[in-house]
Amino acid sequence: MVEFTLHDVLNAAVSQVMMKSNAKSIRVVQDAPEEIMTQTLYGDSLRLQQVVADFLAVSISFVPTGGQLTIEANLTEDQLGQSVHLVH
């Protein structure tokens, strides 16, 4: 497992789809509290980045030209510890 922040993963994923979003004049917005974005997470950051980038790419296909795609995140406590939930 690797330490990473959600901020780094989301920035990398958004930059992967920037050309596609710019071509359709779609604004991609990250709307998550700073405490979640900078919290240390543990896991496979590259796999998470790949999944998020793929999800964003598909989502951009369905957003009308000139629209906006917002990424939200929240941190919840569960039986295994803490989980981050990304919302489209």
C-alpha atoms as a printed R data frame, in Angstrom:
   type eleno elety resid chain resno       x      y       z
1  ATOM     1    CA   MET     A     1   0.000  0.000   0.000
2  ATOM     2    CA   VAL     A     2   1.096  3.505  -0.813
3  ATOM     3    CA   GLU     A     3   0.347  6.773   0.991
4  ATOM     4    CA   PHE     A     4  -1.342  9.405  -1.154
5  ATOM     5    CA   THR     A     5  -3.797 12.282  -1.011
6  ATOM     6    CA   LEU     A     6  -7.079 12.532  -2.851
7  ATOM     7    CA   HIS     A     7  -5.926 15.930  -4.117
8  ATOM     8    CA   ASP     A     8  -3.048 14.355  -6.053
9  ATOM     9    CA   VAL     A     9  -5.206 11.563  -7.495
10 ATOM    10    CA   LEU     A    10  -8.022 13.865  -8.597
11 ATOM    11    CA   ASN     A    11  -5.663 16.426 -10.139
12 ATOM    12    CA   ALA     A    12  -3.927 13.701 -12.146
13 ATOM    13    CA   ALA     A    13  -7.246 12.169 -13.262
14 ATOM    14    CA   VAL     A    14  -8.703 15.543 -14.278
15 ATOM    15    CA   SER     A    15  -5.571 16.402 -16.262
16 ATOM    16    CA   GLN     A    16  -5.964 13.097 -18.146
17 ATOM    17    CA   VAL     A    17  -9.388 14.145 -19.452
18 ATOM    18    CA   MET     A    18  -8.650 17.852 -19.889
19 ATOM    19    CA   MET     A    19  -8.319 17.664 -23.682
20 ATOM    20    CA   LYS     A    20 -11.672 15.914 -24.002
21 ATOM    21    CA   SER     A    21 -13.399 18.361 -21.658
22 ATOM    22    CA   ASN     A    22 -11.835 21.388 -23.365
23 ATOM    23    CA   ALA     A    23 -12.984 20.115 -26.770
24 ATOM    24    CA   LYS     A    24 -16.584 20.230 -25.513
25 ATOM    25    CA   SER     A    25 -16.057 23.378 -23.402
26 ATOM    26    CA   ILE     A    26 -16.935 21.406 -20.281
27 ATOM    27    CA   ARG     A    27 -15.719 22.723 -16.959
28 ATOM    28    CA   VAL     A    28 -14.555 20.039 -14.492
29 ATOM    29    CA   VAL     A    29 -14.889 21.238 -10.889
30 ATOM    30    CA   GLN     A    30 -13.578 19.593  -7.737
31 ATOM    31    CA   ASP     A    31 -15.902 20.349  -4.830
32 ATOM    32    CA   ALA     A    32 -14.536 18.688  -1.716
33 ATOM    33    CA   PRO     A    33 -13.521 20.058   1.676
34 ATOM    34    CA   GLU     A    34  -9.806 20.743   2.032
35 ATOM    35    CA   GLU     A    35  -9.562 18.328   4.989
36 ATOM    36    CA   ILE     A    36 -10.612 15.436   2.733
37 ATOM    37    CA   MET     A    37  -8.397 16.481  -0.160
38 ATOM    38    CA   THR     A    38  -5.263 16.623   2.009
39 ATOM    39    CA   GLN     A    39  -5.910 13.649   4.283
40 ATOM    40    CA   THR     A    40  -3.432 10.804   3.901
41 ATOM    41    CA   LEU     A    41  -5.013  7.744   2.305
42 ATOM    42    CA   TYR     A    42  -3.538  4.290   1.821
43 ATOM    43    CA   GLY     A    43  -4.002  2.029  -1.175
44 ATOM    44    CA   ASP     A    44  -3.324  1.790  -4.891
45 ATOM    45    CA   SER     A    45  -3.307  5.430  -5.978
46 ATOM    46    CA   LEU     A    46  -2.537  4.619  -9.612
47 ATOM    47    CA   ARG     A    47  -5.498  2.249  -9.890
48 ATOM    48    CA   LEU     A    48  -7.790  4.803  -8.232
49 ATOM    49    CA   GLN     A    49  -6.519  7.481 -10.623
50 ATOM    50    CA   GLN     A    50  -7.213  5.186 -13.581
51 ATOM    51    CA   VAL     A    51 -10.750  4.407 -12.397
52 ATOM    52    CA   VAL     A    52 -11.549  8.070 -11.726
53 ATOM    53    CA   ALA     A    53 -10.106  9.186 -15.090
54 ATOM    54    CA   ASP     A    54 -12.130  6.509 -16.926
55 ATOM    55    CA   PHE     A    55 -15.265  7.538 -15.036
56 ATOM    56    CA   LEU     A    56 -14.673 11.196 -15.894
57 ATOM    57    CA   ALA     A    57 -14.047 10.400 -19.565
58 ATOM    58    CA   VAL     A    58 -17.335  8.525 -19.829
59 ATOM    59    CA   SER     A    59 -19.158 11.231 -17.880
60 ATOM    60    CA   ILE     A    60 -17.827 13.944 -20.190
61 ATOM    61    CA   SER     A    61 -19.368 12.078 -23.122
62 ATOM    62    CA   PHE     A    62 -22.819 12.631 -21.605
63 ATOM    63    CA   VAL     A    63 -22.428 16.214 -20.378
64 ATOM    64    CA   PRO     A    64 -23.844 18.759 -22.847
65 ATOM    65    CA   THR     A    65 -21.353 21.018 -24.611
66 ATOM    66    CA   GLY     A    66 -20.581 24.016 -22.427
67 ATOM    67    CA   GLY     A    67 -21.737 22.205 -19.290
68 ATOM    68    CA   GLN     A    68 -20.071 21.467 -15.994
69 ATOM    69    CA   LEU     A    69 -18.980 18.224 -14.340
70 ATOM    70    CA   THR     A    70 -18.570 18.413 -10.557
71 ATOM    71    CA   ILE     A    71 -16.597 15.932  -8.470
72 ATOM    72    CA   GLU     A    72 -17.597 15.822  -4.814
73 ATOM    73    CA   ALA     A    73 -16.091 13.738  -2.032
74 ATOM    74    CA   ASN     A    74 -16.950 13.026   1.581
75 ATOM    75    CA   LEU     A    75 -15.254 11.072   4.329
76 ATOM    76    CA   THR     A    76 -17.261  8.562   6.355
77 ATOM    77    CA   GLU     A    77 -16.467  6.225   9.212
78 ATOM    78    CA   ASP     A    78 -17.428  2.579   8.789
79 ATOM    79    CA   GLN     A    79 -16.617 -0.725  10.457
80 ATOM    80    CA   LEU     A    80 -13.300 -0.998   8.629
81 ATOM    81    CA   GLY     A    81 -12.172  2.527   9.473
82 ATOM    82    CA   GLN     A    82 -12.558  5.504   7.172
83 ATOM    83    CA   SER     A    83 -13.783  5.519   3.584
84 ATOM    84    CA   VAL     A    84 -13.811  8.207   0.932
85 ATOM    85    CA   HIS     A    85 -16.869  8.365  -1.323
86 ATOM    86    CA   LEU     A    86 -16.666 10.164  -4.662
87 ATOM    87    CA   VAL     A    87 -19.939 11.415  -6.034
88 ATOM    88    CA   HIS     A    88 -20.820 12.294  -9.610
